[in-house]
Amino acid sequence: MEYEIIVVGGGHAGCEAALASARKGHDTLLVTGNIKNIADMPCNPSIGGSAKGIVVREIDALGGEMGKNADKAQLQMKMLNHKKGPAVQALRAQADKVTYPKEMIKTLKKEPYLTIQEALVEDLIVEDQKIKGIVLENGEKIFGKIVILTTGTYLKSDILVGDTRRREGPHGEVPSQHLSDHLKKLGFRIIRLKTGTPQRIDKKTIDFSKTKEEKGSTQKYTFSFDHKPCYELEDQVPCHLIYTTSLTHQIIKNNLSKSSMYGGLSDIEGIGPRYCPSIEDKIVRFHDKERHQLFLEPESLYYDDVYIQGFSTSMPYDIQEKMVHSLPGLEHAKILKYAYAIEYDAIYPTQLKQSLETKLIENLYTAGQINGTSGYEEAACQGLIAGINASLKLEGKEPLILKRNEAYIGVLIDDLVTKGVIDPYRLLTSRAEYRLLLRHDNADLRLREYGYQVGLITENQYQKLLSKKENIRLAFHFLHEHKIVPLKETNDYLESISSSPIKDGITLYDLLKRPEIKMDHIRHFIDLDFDETALQQVEIEIKYEGYIKKAICEAEKMVDLDSKKIPEDINYDCIHNLASEAKQKLNEIRPTSIGQALRISGVNPADISLIMVYIKKEYYHDKR
């Protein structure tokens, strides 16, 4: 049996990779250990969040599936930071853990070029440093031109609770026992990482009178640019806010040595996620804090499990019982599933090209948690890019490399392949230096053109994009051309909304620059016959014009440095006076441009100057 593209793993990365390649017309095989776990959400029951919600919009803009699926599965939609600036606003959905995978499996099965097979992959077929296929646990060989590994946390995964270690996956499945060993034999640097998950509580045993209700947004939203909201505001399922107590903290402190991470197990190698610590980590690291907030989040409409967001732990079960019962409203709560930590193997990501193809083995791509990331969204966007670039390689085309000023996806991949990871990588708005350009509202304007070019956006979707762009252009022109004059009724209205009266005629464009003036106030003076999303774009662009221009100017400098290519075969050992740390990092990462080299930790501007002088004066001279 032979396929064009083989995707190993059916999580969020695997689903996006398989759909991308199949939709581009390539004969694709998706191999997964358990079909029932396709698009599984083993940890938190949500899609999106700070920065992550923007990634989901970017996935949709490029032609991926996660946003559409999240819209179908939402229990509650919330726009985070809606009172703050547009650079940090992001959508977060409570997603139904039954509906989400069900809809994704339905989508996968519709693709005529996609075959799904339930099996464990234990080895790769490699000849002359080039991938040729995979070997299943039963010894069967399946050949493919390209293989994409999206194995998630299933490479030698161990479940950790107290002083116990079990070699199994999140739901007790048998993990891949030997694949990471074979990758190591091929020359890959394998690292050990760790993450965790909290308890699930029986909803019927929670006293919600002791909690604070957290409702969804009062405005309807969707992740997808192609669908309208399919829910009623009043039907959204609430979450609930509680806090840890002094008793909670005391229980944890008294039993810290029983936690897997603090003495329960002495052989733990994995590093846990810095920005999603266990409750033990919070108590130890932030010992001056009297309490930590926790959210009680519904998992599904089909069962009563409630997820305690922020309460992951690797404590023994008996200590977990005491911890949970110390929380307000959970004094008599029934634990349906205990918390645990999970340790697993991953590839150190500087061994990847920016296309997500590995540097060591041609036509082998990796995506998702195997690359050292955490989170469904980070996995899905990598899977989409790997699927796109694998397909483009088969077609003899250049890979899609998104820049840091074009997408959070570009930030994530550049960070991975340039800086590597110490702990599971999580996207944050602070990681994006051009975040004002990478907003929730403009993901389609930034990326849908790319989706169309690679063949994942239809002609109808593309024409809608062009129509939106034209609407925005006309709205800008309209506001530039129309003025209001200092009539009494005009100034009376301005004063009524705490805005200064005007003495001369002023364009609607300039009026909208005032912080207190909103697009709704402009409607008081004149009808605006434009699409609402176009007007939203115009208002943001006008109000933040100066900041946006500054960000664009800074981004252009970065793009200019990224356009200065470094020869693939450059020998850094030949560059005199280059710092030893810089040589080591440059030889490891092999940056493709001056811009990427400058972003490598340990490479300073003086090193960059030496590289540029060497390329200009010696490299090409030696090639003659």
N, C-alpha and C positions, 0 to 999 in steps of 0.2 A: 504494500500500500504506500502511495506517495502523495503528498500534498504540497502546495506552494508554501503555505505558512502554517506552522503548528504553534498553538498557544498552550502553554502548560499552566494550569490554574484557572479556576472559575470565579475568582473574587472580582472586586470592582475593576482592577486593572485588566484582568483577563477578559472580562465581558467587553470592555471598551476596545481592547486590542483586536479581539475576534470580530466584533461588529465592524470596525473600521476596515479591516482587510477584506472581509466578506462583502461588504457594501461596495468596495472598489472592484469587485468581480474576481477576487483571488480565491482559489479553492483552499478553504481554511478548516483546520481541525482544532477543536477546543477539547483538551484532555483535562479532566478534573477528577479528584479522588472520590467525590460524592456529588452526584447531580443535584441532590436535595440542598446542598450548600452553595449552589451558584448564587452570586450576589448576596451572600449572607451578611448580616450585620451583627457580628459576634459581640461587639462592645456597645457603644452608646446608640440609642434609637433616634439619631438625628442626621440630617444632611445639611451641610453649610455651616455657617458661623463666621466669626471674624476672619477675613481674608478667604477662608474656605468657600463661603457663599459666592464670592466673586469668581473663584475657580470653577464652580459648578456652572455659572453663567458663561464662562469662557469655553468650557467643554461643549455646552449647547451651541455656542456661536460657531464652533469648528465642525459641528455635525455629530457630536457624541450623544449619548443616551441618558446620562445620569440625571440631568435637569428634568427631562420629560418624565422619567420614572419617579423622581421625587415629588413632582406635582401630582401624580396619580396616587401616591402613597401618603400624602401629607395628612397629619392629624391636627397640626397647628402651624401657622406661618407667622414669623416675626421678623420685622426689619430691625436689626441691631443698630444702635447708635443713630437712630433717626433724628435725634435732636442735635447731633454733631454734624461736622462737615461731610461732604459727599465722599471724601477720600477714605473714610473709615466705615461707611455704611455697608452692611452686608446682610443678606437674607439667610435665615436659619429655619429649617422645618423639622418639626417632630415627625418622624416617618414611621409608618406602620411596618413592623418587621415581618409581617406575613405578606402584605400586599407588594412591598418593594421587590423581593426576589421573585414572586409570582409573576409580576409584570415583566421583569427582566428576562425570565426564562421564556415567556410568551414571545417577547421580541426576538430573542436569539433563534427560536425555532421557526420563525417566519423567513429567515434568511436562506435563500436557495443555495448559496455557496458555502454554507457553514454546517459542519458535522460536529456533533457532541459525543464524546466517548468517556465512559466512566472507567478510570484506571489510575494507577500510581506510576509516575515516571521515576525511574531509579538511575538512569544514566543517559549520556548524550553520545551520539555517533559523530566523531570528529576525525577528519582526515586533512593532513597538511594545514592545520590551524584554521580549518573551515568546517562549519556545522553541516552535517549531512542528515541528521534526524535524531530520534529518541529511542530509548530502550525502556520498555515497560517492566513492571515488577515481575511479570511472568516470563520475561525474556523476549517477548515479541518486539520486533524492530519496526518502527514506522519512519519512513524517510520523508524529508521535507527540505525545501530550498532555504527556508528561514525558520528559526525557532525563537519564540518569545517566552521567556521565563517570567511568570507572575505568581510565584509560589507563596506569597504572603508570609504568614508566620509558621508555615508547615515544614520548614527545613530543620530536622532534628528538634522539633518543638518539645519543650518540657513544661508541664503544668506544676507550679510551685505553690504549696500551701503549708505554712508552718515549717516543720522539718521533713516534709515529704516532697518527693520529686517523681512525677509520672511522665513517661515518654508518650505523649498524646497531644492532639490538637484541641482547639477551644471547646469542641463538643464531644471530646473523648475519642476522636477518630485516630486512626493509625497515621502518623506523619511520614514524610519522606525520610528514610533512614540513611540513605547513602548518596543522594544527589550532591549535597554540599561537599562531601568527601571527594567525589569525582571532579567537582569544580576546582577544588584545592589542588588536585593532581594536575589539572590543566594549567595551573599557575595563578589562579585567582586568590587574592587575599580575602579570607573569610573572617568576618567579625561576629561576635555574639551580642545580641541586643535583647532587651526585655520590655514588656509592657504589661498592663494589667486591666482588670475590670472589677466593678463593684458587685454587690449583692442585688438580687431581684427579690422584691417583696410582694406578698399577696395584697392586692389593693384593698380587699375587704377587711383587712386587719389594721388598716391605717386610720388614725383619728385625724381627719383633715381639718377639724376645727382648731387644731394647734399649729396650722401651717398658713402661709400666705399664698393666696391664689395668684398665679401668673398666667395671664391670658395672652392670646395672640394679638397681632396688630389689628387695628380697626380699619385698615385699608387692605384690599385684596392684592396679592402678589403672586407671581409665578417665577420659577427659575428659567423656564423655557421662553424664548422669544417667539415661538410659533403657536402657542396655545393661550387661550384666555383662562382666567381662574375658573376652576370647576368645583368650588366649594362655597358654602354660605358662612359668613363671618360668625354667626351665632352657633354654628355647628362645630367650631374648633374646640378641641379637647384641652382643658387647662393643665398646666404644670403647677407645682407647688414648691415654695421656698421654705427651707428650714435652716437651722444653724447647729453646729456641734455645740456641746455643752462642756462645762468644766469636768463633769463626770466622764464624758467621752475621752477627753484629753488624759485624764488620770488613768483610765483603763489601758489606753495605748502606751503611756509611759511605763506603767507597771509591767507590761507584757511585751515590751519592745524586743527583748531577746528571743521571743517565740516567733516573731515575724521572719519569713524566709529571707528577707533582705537585711535584717539586723541581727543575725546570729542563728536563726533557725536552720539555715543551710550554709555550710562553709565553702562550697564549691561553685558559687554563683559567679559567672563571668560577665553576664549581660549587663549593659548600662541602660537604665530606665529613662523614659522621656522627661526632659527637664521641665517642659511647660505643661505637663499633665501628671504631676507627682502623685504617689499614693498618699493616703491620709497619714501614714506613719511619717513619710518624708515632710509633709506639711507641718506636723507637730514638732518635729526635730529642727527643721530649717527655719521655721517661723515661730519659735518658741515664745516670742513676746505677744503673739496674737491670742486674744482670749477666745475667739471663735472663728470658724470657717463656714462659709455658706455652702449649702448643698441643695440640689434640685431633685424633686421627685418627678420623674418623667414617665408617662405612659408608653408602653412598648407596642401595643396593638389593640385594636378594637375586638380582636378575636380571642384574647385571653387577658387575665388580670395582673400580669407581671408589671411591676413598677420598678424603674431603674433609679438607683441613688447616685445621681451625677456628682462626682467629686469625692467619692468614698471608696475608691479602689484600695485593696489591701491584700497582703499575703499572710495574714494572721491565721492561726488554726481556727477551726469551725466554732469551738466553744467560746473563744475570745470574740469572734465575729458576732455571736449571739449577744454578748454583753454590750459590745460597741453599738450595734443596731438598736438595742432596747434602751440605750442611754439618750437616744435622739427624741426630740419633741414630736409627739404624734405616733411614734413607732415603739412605744413602751411594750405593746403586746403584739408587735408585728411578727408575722410568720415569714421566715426566709425560704423562698422557693428555690433559689440557686445561690450558692455561696460564692464569694469573691475569690479571685486567684490571680497570681502573676504568671506570665508565660515568657519563657526564654527560647530564643530561636537563632538560627544562623542567617546571615545576610552577606552580601557582597559589598566590599568597600567601594563606594561609587565613583571614586576618581579613576577607576578602571574602565569607565564608560566614555564614549564620545558624546557630544551634545545631541546626537540623534538617538541616543540610548542603545546604540550598537556597542558591544564590548570591543575593547581594543585588542584583546588577546585572541579572540575567536571570531573570524569573519562570519557575518550573517546570524550571529547570536545576539539577541536583544534581551534586556531585562527591564522590568517595570514594577513599581509598587513597593511593598515593604521589603522585598528582597534587596532593594537599593538603599535601605536604611531610613525610609520615611515611616511616619505614622499617619493614620487617618484614611477614611474611605475616599475623600476628595483628592488628596495627594496621590493615592494609588490610581484612581480613575483617570486623572489627567495624564499621568505617565503612560498608562495603558493605551490611551488614545493616540498619543504622540508616537509610541513604539509601533502601533498598528499602522499608522499613516506612513511612517518612515520605512518600515519593512516593505510596505506595498510600493512606495516610491522607488526603493532600491531595485525591486523586481522589474519595475518599469524603466529602469535606467535613468531615473530623474534625481535631482538634487534633493537632500532631505529638508524637511520643514524645521528650521531652527528659530524659535521665537526669542526675540531680544528682551532684555530686562525692562525696557520702556514700552514693550508691546503687550505683555501679559504676566500675570502672577505665575503662570505655567513656565514662562521663560526664566523668571527669578528662581523658581524651585529647581529646575533642571540645571541652571548655571551654578547655583549654590552647591548642588550635589557633586557635579563633575569637576568643579573648580576647587571647592573647599573641603569636600568630604564630610563625614559626620562623626560626632563623638557619641551622641545619643540619638534615638529615633527623631528624625527631622519633622518639625511641624511648621506649616506656613503661618506667618504673622504679618500684619500690615507693616510692622517695623522693618521687616526684611526687604521691603521694596522701596528703594530710594526715590522712585518716580510714582508713588502711590496715587498722587492726584491725577495722574494720567490713566491709572489702572482702576477705574471705578466700576461699581456694580452696574451703573446705568448705561455705560458705553461699550460693554464687552462685544456686542454685535458690530458696532462701528469699527472696533479695533481688529476683529478677528474673522468675521464672516466671509470677507473677501478671500482669506486663506482657505477657509473651509470649502468655498466654491472652486478655488483653483485646484485643490487636491481631489475634488470629486465627491465630497460628502454633503455638500449643500446643493439642493436642487435649483433648477432655473427659477421656479416659482418663489422659493425662499430668497434667492438672490435679487429678483426684481423687487421684492418687498423692501429689501435693504436699500436698493437704489432709490426707491420711492421715499423712504424715510430720510435719506441723505438730502434729497431734493427739497423735502418739506422743511428740513432744518435750514437749508440755504435760503429758502424763500422767507422763513420766519425771521432770520437775521436781517435780510434785506428790508422787510416790512418795518421792523423796529428801528432800523437806521433811517428810513425815509419818512416816518410819521412823527410829527411833533405835537406837543400840547403847548398852549399859550397861557400866560398869566391872567386868566379870567378869575373872577371872584369865587365862582363855584369850584373851580379847579383848586385854588389855594385853600379854600375851606375844607375840601376833602383831604388834601395832603396834611393839613394841620390836625384833622380828626384821626389820622393814623400815625401821628407823631412824626411827620416828615416836614422838612422845611418848605415854606412856600417858594415859588419860583418868581423871578423878576423878569426873565427873558424866556423866549421859546426854548424848549428842551426836547430832544428826541426821546422816544420811548426807550431806546437803547441806553442812553445816558441816565435816564430816570431809573431804569432797572438796576443800575450799578449801585444805587443806594442800598445799604444793608437792610433797611426796614421795608423796602418795596419788594413785593412778590408779584408773580405773574397774575395772580388774582386781582391785585390792585390795578394792573395795566388794563385788565378787562373792564374796569370801571370807566375808562376813558374811550375804549374802542373795542369792537368785536374782534376776536382772534380766531379765524377760521383755519386752525392748524391742528394736526394730530397732537394729542396730549404728550406722547413720548418725545416728540420733536420740541415742543415748548419746554419740557423738562431739561432737555439737552441745552437749549439756548439759554435758559436761566442760569444753569450752572456755569456755562462757558463765559457768560457776561460777568457774573458776580465774582468769579475766580480768575478773571482774564489775566491779571498781572502774575499771579502765582503759576498759572498754567504756562504762560509764555516763558517764565523763568525755568520751569521744569523741562519744557521742550528744549530750551537752550542748553541746559545741562545734559539732557539725554543725547543731543546731537554731538556733544563732545565725546560721550561714551561710544556712540555709533561710529564716530570717526576713528577712535582707537581700535574698535573691533574690526574695522575695515582694513587695518594694517596687519596683514597676514604674516605669520611666522612659518617658514618652510618646515614641512613635516620631518625632514631628515636632519634638521639642525643639530649640531653636536655642542651642547652647552659646556662640555668640559674644555672646549677650545676657546671659550671666551675668557680672556684674562681679567683678573680682579673681580670676577663674579663671586659673590658671597657663597660659602659652602652650603648654607641652608637653602639659598635660592637655587643652586645647582641641583640639590637633592629633590626639591619640590618640582622644579621645572622638568627634570628627567622623569619624575613619577607621573605628572599630570599631562605633559606634552601639550601645552596650550596651543590653540590654533591661531590666536591673534594677540597683539600687544595688549588689547583691552582685557582679554581673559587672563593673561599673564599678570597684569597689574592687580587683579582681584584675588590672586593666590596669596594665602597667609604665609608670610615669611619672605615674600618677594617685594622689595621696596623700590621707589622711583629711581634710585641710583642704579639698581640692577637693570631696570627697564632701559635706561639710557645706554648702558653697556651693550645690551642685546640689540638695540636699534642701530648703534654705531657698527657693531659686528656684522649685522645683516647687510648694511649699506656698503661697508668698506672691504670686508673680508670674505663673507660667505659667497657672494656671487663671483668674486675674484677667484676664489678657490675652485669654483665650479667650471671655470673656463678651461 
